[in-house]
Amino acid sequence: MLERVTDPFDEPSQAAARDAAPQYVLPLVVRLERAEPPGRTDALETAARAVLTLLADPRATGGEWAEAVDAWQDARIRKVVRRARGAEWRRAGDLPGITVRGTAAEVRVYPPVPLDGWPKDLARLQVSGTELDDPEPPPVPAPGTPVLWLNPDLPMSAGKTMAQAGHAAQLAWWELTGAERAAWAESGFALAVRTAEPAAWAALVESGLPLVRDAGFTEIAPGSCTVVADLPALRAARR
C-alpha cells in the first residue's frame, strides 16, 4: 500500500486535515495468467499508464467518478495492486473501470473506493504473489521519453513496484501544465520504468523532480525513497 507522504513544507494543520479526511484507495488489478504472465517492466509501465489514464478520464475530472477521485486525492494517496486470472479477471472486468494494455500486460484501474469498502469481486483477489521477471533486459529509453527511475538499492515485489510507479506518474501529472498533460495524453502516456544506476540515484533524489517516499505500510521502511519521475518538461523547468 502506498500513501502520499506529508510534505516537509506542509503546515501541520494541512497534514492533520488530510489525515482526518475519509480515506480512499485506488484499486489496480493486473492480469496474471499461469501460462503467459507479462514481463515485469511491461507490467510496471502499464500500471503507471493506467493511473494516468484514469486521472485524465472525463469521468474522473467532472463526471461520475469525480467525487471519489477528489476525496482520494484530498486525503492520503493509497494504491493497492491485486492479481487476477481466468474467471476472476472476467468478473473484475464487469466492474466500472478502465483496462490499459501494454505489450503483453493488462492492468485494470478502478475509481477510488473507501479503504474498507472494496467491491467483493476485488476484495477477494490476492495481493501477494505478484512476482514477475523480464525475459531480457529492457532497452535504453528513447531520448525525450519520460522515465520513472527506481531505487537500485531497494528490492520490492512487482505488485509493490507497480503501485510505486503509478504514484510517481501521478506526482508528475500534478506538476504539469494543461498543455503538457494534453501532449502526454496524446502520446498514449508514453513512458519507461527503469532501475537507476547506483551512481546516479543520489543525484536524482536531490534533483527536485517528483520523488515518492513510501509510507512503509508494506515491504519497506517508512520514508524510503522509491521512484523519481524524470519528465523532460519538468527537468527543463528546474534549470
Secondary structure, DSSP 8 states (H G I E B T S, - for coil): -------TTS-HHHHHHHHHS--EEEEEEEE--SSS---HHHHHHHHHHHHHHHHHSHHHHTSTTHHHHHHHHHS--EEEEEEE-HHHHHHHHTSS-EEEE-SS-EEEE---EETT---HHHHTSB-S------SS------TT--EEEE-TT----HHHHHHHHHHHHHHHHHHS-HHHHHHHHHTTS--EEEE--HHHHHHHHTS-S-EEE---SSSS-TT-EEEEEE-HHHHHHT-
